[in-house]
Amino acid sequence: MRRAFGRGPGAACLDAGSTGAGRRRLLRLVALRAFCIVVPLAWIRLQVRGRALNSISAIRAELAALDVGDLSGRLPETQGHGEIVRLAAAVNTLLGRLEQAEKRAERALDQQRQFALDASHELRTPLAGLRLQLEDAQMNPDDTDLRNLLEHALRDLGRVQSIIADLLLLARLGTAAQATMEQVDLTALVRELTAHREGEQEIQLHLDPEVTVDAVPSHVTRMLTNLLDNAHRHAAGTIRIDLRRAGDSAELAIADDGEGIAPTDRERIFHRFVRLDSARSRDCGGTGLGLAIAHDIAFAHNGSLHVEDSASGGACFVLRMPLVTND
């Protein structure tokens, strides 16, 4: 009787009645085949394990060498699709996000520092003027026109109050807390804000009916008021206001026939405390925060605000905000 050990062409057969020498030859054959399979597999496993350990060591060394103040370093990424390769790629992605977040934080800090310097300068000017007037009145009480002194003092205090109120509004707009949003009819609001405005300029209204947006009513009112105030300061004789639906957005254009704004200044004009006309008086020019507030309010409502040339050669401020969706 013959018994087969293994399958296929290389299978070994053993006669049940064979001698012990035959059995030993068969065992040696089986052992040789096992050796030819196990040794290469063991070598491959050691090589893979060695490369993995080397990769882990390299990752550990790179992470240890990273400087908290410099997140530009990256881990070495090798070719392949193993877990180590994916881990290195994930860590590099995280480092890239942290680096971008650090840059944004640095820019925000720089802006806050500059803002604090500008705000202190703007507040110092009216306060210094008020102090000078009061000191002069104290030194020369008999020569002081009390009525004139009080008028100037109240004017300077009003300016300080306006700057502080604008600064507080800008601070609230920059926080994560959101005020209650309501449906606001821009058509009705524009008519209301322009109905009782005094001035020599003619206001031309071209408004689509019932253009409605989701907004904080007090904020959008302040934004439109600032834009209208700006148009009144610069218009020579006519202000044109157009309100229409443009796709899924409300588009409001407030155009004047004044001196216009140079293309190089059309981004800067929305910065805080920027006045393009240095010869313009501060009283006429306001706090220098009106357009910055309008821009930030538009942004907070997922909208946009930019300036372009008007048809009459002046400036045209274009506001876009998402329309109310009827879901």
KOLGU-31678 format. One record per residue (C-alpha): x, y, z; residue number from 0. Coordinates in pm, 1 decimal, padded with zeros to 6 digits. Layout:
KOLGU-31678
{{X; Y; Z}; NUM};
...
//
This chain:
KOLGU-31678
{{00000.0; 00000.0; 00000.0}; 0};
{{00133.0; 00347.8; -00096.2}; 1};
{{00056.8; 00674.0; 00085.7}; 2};
{{00097.3; 01021.7; -00064.0}; 3};
{{00239.7; 01314.4; 00132.2}; 4};
{{00146.1; 01647.6; -00023.4}; 5};
{{-00034.6; 01727.1; -00347.4}; 6};
{{00064.6; 01810.9; -00700.1}; 7};
{{00360.9; 01708.3; -00908.7}; 8};
{{00601.7; 01739.8; -00616.1}; 9};
{{00403.8; 01513.2; -00385.3}; 10};
{{00605.8; 01237.5; -00223.7}; 11};
{{00476.9; 00883.0; -00204.3}; 12};
{{00574.7; 00619.3; 00048.8}; 13};
{{00512.7; 00252.2; 00027.5}; 14};
{{00359.3; 00131.2; 00351.9}; 15};
{{00595.6; -00156.0; 00350.8}; 16};
{{00907.0; 00043.9; 00275.1}; 17};
{{01209.7; 00042.5; 00495.4}; 18};
{{01311.4; 00304.4; 00756.0}; 19};
{{01565.3; 00445.3; 00511.1}; 20};
{{01283.8; 00537.1; 00272.8}; 21};
{{01097.6; 00716.2; 00546.7}; 22};
{{01407.0; 00918.6; 00633.8}; 23};
{{01455.7; 01019.0; 00270.4}; 24};
{{01095.0; 01135.8; 00254.9}; 25};
{{01129.8; 01339.7; 00574.6}; 26};
{{01445.3; 01505.7; 00440.3}; 27};
{{01258.4; 01595.2; 00121.6}; 28};
{{00968.7; 01748.4; 00317.9}; 29};
{{01210.9; 01940.4; 00541.6}; 30};
{{01396.5; 02077.7; 00237.7}; 31};
{{01074.3; 02201.5; 00083.0}; 32};
{{00970.5; 02367.4; 00409.7}; 33};
{{01311.4; 02535.0; 00438.6}; 34};
{{01284.5; 02674.0; 00085.6}; 35};
{{00949.9; 02833.2; 00175.9}; 36};
{{01003.1; 02949.7; 00535.7}; 37};
{{01345.9; 03111.8; 00497.6}; 38};
{{01248.7; 03353.0; 00213.3}; 39};
{{00929.3; 03445.9; 00397.7}; 40};
{{01123.5; 03516.3; 00714.7}; 41};
{{01374.1; 03728.8; 00523.2}; 42};
{{01095.9; 03930.8; 00358.0}; 43};
{{00928.3; 03985.6; 00695.0}; 44};
{{01250.2; 04109.1; 00850.7}; 45};
{{01308.8; 04348.9; 00562.6}; 46};
{{00957.2; 04493.7; 00585.2}; 47};
{{00979.2; 04519.4; 00961.9}; 48};
{{01317.4; 04687.6; 00937.0}; 49};
{{01190.3; 04947.5; 00692.8}; 50};
{{00885.5; 05013.2; 00912.2}; 51};
{{01103.4; 05058.0; 01219.8}; 52};
{{01331.8; 05290.4; 01025.7}; 53};
{{01030.7; 05495.0; 00912.7}; 54};
{{00896.1; 05517.0; 01267.8}; 55};
{{01237.9; 05622.4; 01393.7}; 56};
{{01258.1; 05891.1; 01124.7}; 57};
{{00910.8; 06020.1; 01213.0}; 58};
{{00997.6; 06028.2; 01582.5}; 59};
{{01320.6; 06216.0; 01511.9}; 60};
{{01148.4; 06471.8; 01289.1}; 61};
{{00874.8; 06533.0; 01545.2}; 62};
{{01133.2; 06579.6; 01818.9}; 63};
{{01318.5; 06831.3; 01601.2}; 64};
{{01010.1; 07044.4; 01531.1}; 65};
{{01025.0; 07394.1; 01677.7}; 66};
{{00706.8; 07527.5; 01835.3}; 67};
{{00785.1; 07866.1; 01681.9}; 68};
{{00843.3; 07721.8; 01333.2}; 69};
{{00586.2; 07480.2; 01195.0}; 70};
{{00727.6; 07475.9; 00842.8}; 71};
{{00905.1; 07139.8; 00892.5}; 72};
{{00755.3; 06824.5; 00746.7}; 73};
{{00798.4; 06449.8; 00796.6}; 74};
{{00971.8; 06244.5; 00526.1}; 75};
{{00716.6; 06065.5; 00308.6}; 76};
{{00819.4; 05743.1; 00133.6}; 77};
{{00651.9; 05580.8; -00163.9}; 78};
{{00392.1; 05317.9; -00096.5}; 79};
{{00051.4; 05264.1; 00056.4}; 80};
{{00133.5; 05126.1; 00401.1}; 81};
{{00008.8; 05254.0; 00735.0}; 82};
{{00340.2; 05431.0; 00805.4}; 83};
{{00315.8; 05624.1; 00478.4}; 84};
{{-00043.2; 05722.6; 00551.7}; 85};
{{00051.7; 05825.4; 00905.9}; 86};
{{00331.5; 06051.6; 00779.4}; 87};
{{00098.6; 06210.5; 00524.3}; 88};
{{-00168.4; 06272.5; 00790.5}; 89};
{{00083.6; 06433.5; 01026.2}; 90};
{{00211.6; 06657.6; 00744.4}; 91};
{{-00144.1; 06763.5; 00664.2}; 92};
{{-00200.2; 06852.3; 01029.6}; 93};
{{00125.7; 07048.5; 01042.4}; 94};
{{00020.0; 07241.1; 00732.5}; 95};
{{-00311.2; 07336.3; 00891.8}; 96};
{{-00138.8; 07443.1; 01213.3}; 97};
{{00105.7; 07655.6; 01013.6}; 98};
{{-00178.1; 07830.5; 00830.4}; 99};
{{-00365.0; 07886.6; 01157.5}; 100};
{{-00051.1; 08036.2; 01310.6}; 101};
{{-00013.5; 08276.8; 01017.7}; 102};
{{-00377.4; 08383.0; 01044.7}; 103};
{{-00335.3; 08442.4; 01417.3}; 104};
{{-00024.2; 08652.6; 01355.3}; 105};
{{-00207.7; 08863.8; 01096.9}; 106};
{{-00499.7; 08911.0; 01336.2}; 107};
{{-00264.5; 09021.1; 01614.5}; 108};
{{-00092.1; 09267.4; 01382.4}; 109};
{{-00428.6; 09411.0; 01282.3}; 110};
{{-00535.2; 09440.8; 01645.3}; 111};
{{-00213.1; 09621.2; 01736.7}; 112};
{{-00255.1; 09864.8; 01450.2}; 113};
{{-00619.7; 09910.2; 01536.7}; 114};
{{-00533.0; 09991.1; 01898.8}; 115};
{{-00277.4; 10249.1; 01784.1}; 116};
{{-00523.8; 10410.0; 01543.5}; 117};
{{-00803.0; 10411.1; 01801.1}; 118};
{{-00584.7; 10572.8; 02066.0}; 119};
{{-00483.1; 10840.7; 01816.2}; 120};
{{-00842.7; 10909.5; 01712.6}; 121};
{{-00957.7; 10935.5; 02074.2}; 122};
{{-00661.3; 11144.2; 02182.0}; 123};
{{-00731.4; 11422.6; 01931.1}; 124};
{{-01078.0; 11531.3; 02054.6}; 125};
{{-00984.4; 11473.8; 02418.2}; 126};
{{-00674.1; 11689.2; 02379.5}; 127};
{{-00883.0; 11963.3; 02217.9}; 128};
{{-01135.3; 11949.5; 02499.8}; 129};
{{-00864.6; 11964.3; 02763.8}; 130};
{{-00701.4; 12263.2; 02592.9}; 131};
{{-01030.3; 12455.1; 02586.7}; 132};
{{-01104.5; 12383.3; 02952.4}; 133};
{{-00755.1; 12478.0; 03063.3}; 134};
{{-00777.0; 12802.8; 02869.1}; 135};
{{-01111.8; 12878.9; 03030.8}; 136};
{{-00965.9; 12804.1; 03371.9}; 137};
{{-00672.6; 13039.5; 03316.5}; 138};
{{-00882.6; 13317.5; 03161.1}; 139};
{{-01230.5; 13289.3; 03308.0}; 140};
{{-01322.8; 13650.4; 03235.2}; 141};
{{-01236.7; 13617.0; 02866.2}; 142};
{{-01417.0; 13286.4; 02816.7}; 143};
{{-01730.6; 13269.5; 02608.5}; 144};
{{-01916.1; 13007.0; 02807.3}; 145};
{{-02171.0; 12929.7; 02537.1}; 146};
{{-01899.4; 12880.8; 02274.0}; 147};
{{-01693.7; 12669.6; 02515.4}; 148};
{{-01985.8; 12441.7; 02590.1}; 149};
{{-02068.5; 12401.6; 02221.5}; 150};
{{-01712.6; 12295.7; 02137.5}; 151};
{{-01690.2; 12071.1; 02443.6}; 152};
{{-02014.2; 11894.1; 02358.8}; 153};
{{-01901.4; 11853.3; 01998.2}; 154};
{{-01572.6; 11692.5; 02104.2}; 155};
{{-01746.5; 11469.6; 02357.3}; 156};
{{-01996.0; 11368.0; 02091.4}; 157};
{{-01711.5; 11266.5; 01863.9}; 158};
{{-01551.6; 11058.7; 02140.5}; 159};
{{-01886.3; 10895.6; 02210.4}; 160};
{{-01934.3; 10814.2; 01840.7}; 161};
{{-01588.1; 10657.8; 01812.4}; 162};
{{-01643.2; 10443.6; 02122.8}; 163};
{{-01985.1; 10329.4; 01998.0}; 164};
{{-01836.5; 10235.6; 01660.1}; 165};
{{-01549.5; 10049.1; 01824.4}; 166};
{{-01792.2; 09850.8; 02039.1}; 167};
{{-01999.6; 09760.6; 01732.8}; 168};
{{-01690.1; 09644.3; 01544.8}; 169};
{{-01587.7; 09434.5; 01845.4}; 170};
{{-01930.7; 09268.9; 01857.9}; 171};
{{-01919.6; 09197.7; 01485.4}; 172};
{{-01584.4; 09022.8; 01534.2}; 173};
{{-01711.1; 08782.6; 01801.2}; 174};
{{-01865.8; 08441.3; 01745.1}; 175};
{{-02191.9; 08540.7; 01914.9}; 176};
{{-02466.7; 08602.7; 01661.9}; 177};
{{-02761.6; 08835.8; 01717.8}; 178};
{{-03113.2; 08724.7; 01626.2}; 179};
{{-03170.4; 08715.3; 01251.8}; 180};
{{-03502.5; 08827.8; 01107.5}; 181};
{{-03651.3; 08874.9; 00764.4}; 182};
{{-03583.4; 09234.7; 00659.2}; 183};
{{-03755.3; 09399.1; 00362.4}; 184};
{{-03474.5; 09604.0; 00208.9}; 185};
{{-03717.4; 09787.7; -00018.5}; 186};
{{-03918.8; 09921.6; 00274.9}; 187};
{{-03604.9; 09995.9; 00476.9}; 188};
{{-03444.1; 10201.0; 00198.4}; 189};
{{-03764.2; 10402.2; 00155.2}; 190};
{{-03781.0; 10464.8; 00528.9}; 191};
{{-03416.9; 10574.8; 00559.0}; 192};
{{-03437.1; 10813.2; 00262.9}; 193};
{{-03780.1; 10961.4; 00335.0}; 194};
{{-03670.2; 11224.0; 00588.1}; 195};
{{-03313.4; 11293.9; 00483.5}; 196};
{{-03229.1; 11658.4; 00462.5}; 197};
{{-02991.6; 11797.1; 00203.9}; 198};
{{-02969.6; 11962.0; -00130.7}; 199};
{{-02903.9; 11639.5; -00320.3}; 200};
{{-03177.0; 11473.4; -00520.7}; 201};
{{-03234.5; 11107.7; -00429.6}; 202};
{{-03350.5; 10883.2; -00714.1}; 203};
{{-03498.0; 10547.1; -00611.4}; 204};
{{-03522.5; 10247.4; -00846.1}; 205};
{{-03634.3; 09963.4; -00619.3}; 206};
{{-03771.7; 09618.0; -00690.5}; 207};
{{-04064.4; 09540.2; -00456.6}; 208};
{{-04024.7; 09319.4; -00148.7}; 209};
{{-03655.9; 09237.0; -00171.9}; 210};
{{-03618.3; 09041.6; 00153.0}; 211};
{{-03306.4; 08913.9; 00329.9}; 212};
{{-03227.6; 08738.7; 00658.4}; 213};
{{-03043.3; 08993.8; 00871.9}; 214};
{{-03002.6; 09154.6; 01211.5}; 215};
{{-03235.5; 09455.0; 01169.1}; 216};
{{-03025.8; 09700.7; 01371.7}; 217};
{{-02707.2; 09598.8; 01191.2}; 218};
{{-02843.5; 09622.2; 00838.3}; 219};
{{-03002.1; 09957.4; 00926.0}; 220};
{{-02665.6; 10083.2; 01047.5}; 221};
{{-02494.4; 09954.9; 00733.2}; 222};
{{-02736.6; 10132.8; 00498.5}; 223};
{{-02723.2; 10449.1; 00709.4}; 224};
{{-02344.2; 10457.7; 00682.9}; 225};
{{-02357.0; 10411.3; 00305.4}; 226};
{{-02619.7; 10683.8; 00267.6}; 227};
{{-02420.8; 10920.3; 00491.9}; 228};
{{-02114.3; 10862.1; 00276.3}; 229};
{{-02310.6; 10932.9; -00042.4}; 230};
{{-02451.7; 11255.5; 00103.3}; 231};
{{-02104.5; 11377.9; 00198.8}; 232};
{{-01966.6; 11332.9; -00151.6}; 233};
{{-02255.4; 11376.1; -00396.1}; 234};
{{-02251.6; 11697.2; -00596.0}; 235};
{{-02623.3; 11698.3; -00665.2}; 236};
{{-02768.9; 11351.8; -00720.0}; 237};
{{-02775.6; 11017.7; -00537.8}; 238};
{{-02915.6; 10716.7; -00723.1}; 239};
{{-03020.2; 10403.2; -00535.0}; 240};
{{-03095.0; 10080.3; -00722.7}; 241};
{{-03223.5; 09765.6; -00551.9}; 242};
{{-03290.6; 09447.2; -00746.4}; 243};
{{-03284.4; 09070.2; -00731.0}; 244};
{{-02976.2; 08920.0; -00893.2}; 245};
{{-03013.9; 08543.5; -00895.3}; 246};
{{-03023.8; 08428.1; -00533.4}; 247};
{{-02888.3; 08761.6; -00404.7}; 248};
{{-03022.0; 09106.2; -00328.5}; 249};
{{-02810.7; 09374.1; -00497.3}; 250};
{{-02816.7; 09732.1; -00369.3}; 251};
{{-02619.1; 10004.4; -00550.2}; 252};
{{-02579.2; 10353.2; -00401.1}; 253};
{{-02420.3; 10587.9; -00656.2}; 254};
{{-02321.3; 10952.8; -00626.5}; 255};
{{-02199.7; 11212.4; -00876.5}; 256};
{{-01906.9; 11325.7; -00663.5}; 257};
{{-01532.0; 11300.5; -00712.4}; 258};
{{-01516.8; 10920.4; -00724.7}; 259};
{{-01257.7; 10685.7; -00575.6}; 260};
{{-00932.5; 10588.3; -00745.3}; 261};
{{-00893.2; 10215.0; -00822.1}; 262};
{{-00585.8; 10199.3; -00596.3}; 263};
{{-00794.6; 10313.2; -00298.4}; 264};
{{-01097.1; 10087.5; -00345.1}; 265};
{{-00976.8; 09822.6; -00102.2}; 266};
{{-00816.7; 10059.2; 00146.5}; 267};
{{-01131.7; 10266.0; 00187.0}; 268};
{{-01287.1; 09981.7; 00388.7}; 269};
{{-00999.9; 09979.9; 00638.0}; 270};
{{-01057.3; 10135.6; 00977.9}; 271};
{{-00980.2; 10504.9; 01028.1}; 272};
{{-00900.0; 10562.0; 00660.4}; 273};
{{-00984.4; 10901.6; 00510.4}; 274};
{{-00887.6; 10947.6; 00148.8}; 275};
{{-00916.6; 11326.6; 00150.2}; 276};
{{-00668.1; 11453.2; 00407.9}; 277};
{{-00794.6; 11809.7; 00365.1}; 278};
{{-01148.8; 11711.0; 00465.1}; 279};
{{-01245.5; 11814.3; 00816.6}; 280};
{{-01294.3; 11545.0; 01077.0}; 281};
{{-01645.9; 11666.4; 01154.7}; 282};
{{-01748.4; 11623.1; 00792.5}; 283};
{{-01559.2; 11299.1; 00757.9}; 284};
{{-01715.4; 11126.9; 01058.4}; 285};
{{-01528.2; 10879.4; 01276.0}; 286};
{{-01344.5; 10709.1; 00991.0}; 287};
{{-01518.5; 10381.6; 01079.1}; 288};
{{-01842.4; 10404.4; 00879.9}; 289};
{{-01735.6; 10212.8; 00569.5}; 290};
{{-01537.1; 09961.5; 00776.3}; 291};
{{-01851.0; 09890.5; 00979.2}; 292};
{{-02063.1; 09858.3; 00664.0}; 293};
{{-01810.6; 09615.7; 00512.8}; 294};
{{-01793.5; 09401.9; 00828.8}; 295};
{{-02173.3; 09390.6; 00861.3}; 296};
{{-02205.1; 09274.5; 00499.7}; 297};
{{-01942.5; 09004.7; 00560.3}; 298};
{{-02117.0; 08892.9; 00882.2}; 299};
{{-02434.3; 08837.0; 00678.3}; 300};
{{-02253.9; 08625.1; 00415.4}; 301};
{{-02262.5; 08920.5; 00179.7}; 302};
{{-02013.3; 09150.4; 00011.4}; 303};
{{-01953.4; 09521.7; -00035.5}; 304};
{{-01731.0; 09684.9; -00294.9}; 305};
{{-01697.6; 10017.4; -00473.9}; 306};
{{-01680.6; 10091.3; -00845.5}; 307};
{{-01732.1; 10387.8; -01078.2}; 308};
{{-02082.3; 10529.8; -01105.7}; 309};
{{-02235.9; 10622.2; -01440.4}; 310};
{{-02192.7; 10991.0; -01353.6}; 311};
{{-01823.1; 10954.0; -01270.5}; 312};
{{-01859.6; 10937.7; -00895.1}; 313};
{{-01850.3; 10637.3; -00662.7}; 314};
{{-02097.3; 10349.8; -00658.0}; 315};
{{-02107.2; 10120.2; -00353.8}; 316};
{{-02251.6; 09778.9; -00440.6}; 317};
{{-02390.1; 09557.8; -00163.9}; 318};
{{-02489.0; 09194.2; -00216.8}; 319};
{{-02669.5; 08977.9; 00039.1}; 320};
{{-02839.0; 08636.8; 00010.3}; 321};
{{-03213.2; 08654.7; -00050.1}; 322};
{{-03455.3; 08478.6; 00182.6}; 323};
{{-03505.3; 08120.1; 00067.4}; 324};
{{-03851.6; 07965.8; 00091.3}; 325};
{{-03762.5; 07612.4; 00200.2}; 326};
//
